[in-house]
Structure formats: C-alpha cells, structure tokens
C-alpha cells in the first residue's frame, strides 16, 4: 500500500515538473522523496513512470539526462590518464 502511494506521488511530481517546464531527473526525484539508499529508488521510479514498469518508456523518456552526460564527461577525462599510466615506455 505504501509503495503504491509513493509511485502515485512520483508520477504526480514528475508530471507537475514537466508541465512547469522544470528540470526533473532520477537524482532530483530520489532527493525529493528521500530514496537515496540503494537501488530500490531507481526500481521504484522505473515502475512509477515506465509503461508496464519498463525502462525507457512512458514518462521515463522525459526525464533529464544532464547527470548522465556530466558523469560521462568526467569518465572520459579520466580514461586517457589511466590508459597512459598503463602504457608508459
């Protein structure tokens, strides 16, 4: 019962943010609802916003990806240094 209530609240929260033109993403949702522990927050978000609970469907397609892009840039910057360490002459 508690999980169903949170799922409804997440859906309402996301729809409201999108309607206002505000940025919303998984980290924003997790912080707002206090779902920062473990991966259960991600699963709950997917089940709340995806069509039949599937990733990449429904409202999930409207979530912002800024955090993923930022992390990819950081990882890309680290990679050359790590590669160069292993290839010292």
Order of alpha helices (4+ residues) and beta strands (2+ residues): alpha-alpha-alpha-alpha
